[in-house]
Amino acid sequence: MRRITQIKGVNAVYVLVGLPGSGKSTVGRHLARKLSIPFLDSDLAIEQHLGCSIREYFEVEGEARFREIESDILARLMDQDGGVLSTGGGAVLKPINRERMRARGTVFYLRSTPEDVFRRLRHDQSRPLLQVLDPMARLRELFAVRDPLYTETAHHVIESERPHVGALLQLIMKHIDPLAFGH
């Protein structure tokens, strides 16, 4: 894998993709803090835009309409002057999103198995795609469809099955030139 070299002042966007519960938001916040750059969360931006939770919107409008809005918000976030962007788990489903993330940012896939994600999310009621009778089966389905898309989009795959934020940050930082940020 190539080492990402940045020139101080270049407005890099570091994008985190992966299944729901893979640690994108948590790792993203810590990475942004470490690099002293803004943290952007596409799910939060979508909820602010909608004026309700993603789960509520999903229930009323459905996934197809949600994915359209997600794509619009993602385009706006990718045009920011730099930062760490945590994406929703399904952001890779639309080809335009994959192309945009890969072209404009450096994409890190936080790869977790469905079993590891299930252990983390089994009591989380806020994930609309997991509010089904068999969430483990649903996670396996999501992984089967999305893992190839995450891999295609990513510049770097970071195994995150046993998430320890410090360890994940170290793995990511191996691919970011610290001199670009004065560290």
Secondary structure, DSSP 8 states (H G I E B T S, - for coil): ---B---TT---EEEEE-STTSSHHHHHHHHHHHHT--EEEHHHHHHHHHTS-HHHHHHHH-HHHHHHHHHHHHHHHHTSSSEEEE--TTGGGSHHHHHHHHHHSEEEEEE--HHHHHHHHTT----GGG-SS-HHHHHHHHHHHHHHHHHHH-SEEEE-SS--HHHHHHHHHTTB-GGGGT-
